[in-house]
Amino acid sequence: MKLKVYADRMSQPSRAILIFCKVNGIEIEEIHIELSKREHLSPEFQAINPLKKVPAIVDGRFKLFESHAILIYIASAFPGVANHWYPADASRKAKIHSVLDWHHLNLRRGTAGYVLNTVLAPLLGLPLNAQAAAEAEKVLVSSLSTIENIWLKGDGPFLLGSFRPSIADLSLVCEIMQLQLLDEKDHDRIIGPYKKVQQWIESTKNATKPHFDEVHNVLYKLKARLSAQQSSKADGQIKAGIKAPIFSKI
């Protein structure tokens, strides 16, 4: 029986679960729960996850939600998962837990809040909130600095100085990838100062290809659509600016 993964690829944690399963050759049945259509609020999905969030999994009679718990379970329960993802050594395992515990109240809060209130809110029928965006940006920038100067402090290219990625690398990089939805200038302003973070992202992509880009394709497509809309809007403003002097003379 295949592992059932309830996910929306627009969800950062969903992407981490899907990539992890694909990289490790775990056969899954991916069940799409479209957040924009409020499918996570349906009674059917609430029977899987009463917290009404993706991702969630069903393995036989066993149901589980919360992405970090899911990653730990899959890495522990399924044979063939390489040790570097979730080491057997207790001290290394504890270090990975320390990063994952930090993630939710720091990087995730900053990234999700900033992208929602600068890009995604209108797509979900919500108003943009400039104050919330500014507060989230402070958390995001602080989090990137922590990754750069603490979690990536070491000889290896991955978190905690490792030479192979762990579930923490995958979870955090999928989170940061949501920043791809920002316009290029805003993205570069935020990510640009953090050279180790940029190298780490590329290392994680390379360690999980081709699955990383395949799962993130939905994000890339939305980015292209948003860029086209921004370009069209800018062209309209330019044309309006050209016409304005003519009307001012009437």
Buried (B, 14 or more C-beta within 10 A) or exposed (E): EEBBBBBBBBBBBBBBBBBBBBBBEBEBEBBEBEBEEEBBEEEEBEEBBEEBBBBBBBBEEEBBBBBBEBBBBBBEEBEEBEEBBBBEEEEBBEBBBEBBEBBBEBBBBBBBBBBBBBBBBEBEEEEEBEEBBEBBBEBBBEBBEBBBEEBBEEEBBBBBEBEBBBBBBBBBBBBBBBBBBBBEEBBEEBBEEBEBBBEBBEBBBEBBEEBBEBBBEBBEEBBEEBEEEEEEEEEEEEEEEEEEEEEEEE
